[in-house]
Amino acid sequence: MMNPREVVNFIAAEPFRPFRIQMASGRSFEVRHPEMAQVGRTTLTAFSALDDDGGSQEQWHRISLLLIECIEPIQASVG
């Protein structure tokens, strides 16, 4: 379980670093910009954009803070 302050710390970090939210169900959400997430008392609302292959549609997801397993930085790809 994450408390709202822990999530806000990731969103408000200076400089911002993209991160991944890992859910207890195994599902994950990537937050690549601070405006893609909004924290409430018990929920996080996260925006997901289209995949590169067009596999998913843009949409907002309401996520229970109780079901967040961990938040981890997304490592930049070396190319």
URWO-V150095 format. One record per residue. N is the residue number from 0. PHI is phi in whole degrees, -180 to 180 (999 if undefined). BURIAL is + if it has 9 or more other ideal C-beta (glycine too) atoms within 8 Angstrom, else -. D_LAST is the distance of its C-alpha to the last C-alpha in whole Angstrom. Layout:
BEGIN
n={N	N}
phi={PHI	PHI}
burial={BURIAL	BURIAL}
d_last={D_LAST	D_LAST}
END
This chain:
BEGIN
n={0	1	2	3	4	5	6	7	8	9	10	11	12	13	14	15	16	17	18	19	20	21	22	23	24	25	26	27	28	29	30	31	32	33	34	35	36	37	38	39	40	41	42	43	44	45	46	47	48	49	50	51	52	53	54	55	56	57	58	59	60	61	62	63	64	65	66	67	68	69	70	71	72	73	74	75	76	77	78}
phi={999	-108	-94	-55	-63	-62	-70	-59	-60	-70	-69	-93	-58	-120	-76	-67	-122	-55	-143	-117	-99	-103	-93	-61	-77	101	-72	-137	-133	-103	-114	-102	-153	-60	-80	-89	-145	-138	-103	-110	-69	-126	-135	-123	-105	-124	-96	-121	-91	-64	-69	-58	-89	74	-72	-130	-94	-65	-165	-99	-122	-96	-118	-74	-62	-65	-99	-78	-82	-161	-125	-136	-63	-89	-74	-68	-77	-98	-143}
burial={-	-	-	+	-	+	+	+	-	+	+	-	-	-	-	-	-	+	+	+	+	+	+	-	-	-	-	-	+	+	+	-	-	-	-	-	+	-	-	-	-	-	+	+	+	+	+	+	-	-	-	-	-	-	-	-	-	-	-	-	+	-	+	-	+	-	+	+	-	-	+	-	-	+	-	-	-	-	-}
d_last={35	33	36	35	34	31	30	31	29	26	26	28	25	25	22	21	18	18	19	21	24	25	29	31	32	28	27	24	23	20	21	19	21	25	27	26	28	31	33	37	39	39	36	32	32	28	27	24	23	23	20	18	20	23	24	26	27	27	29	31	31	34	33	35	34	36	34	31	30	27	25	21	18	15	12	9	6	4	0}
END
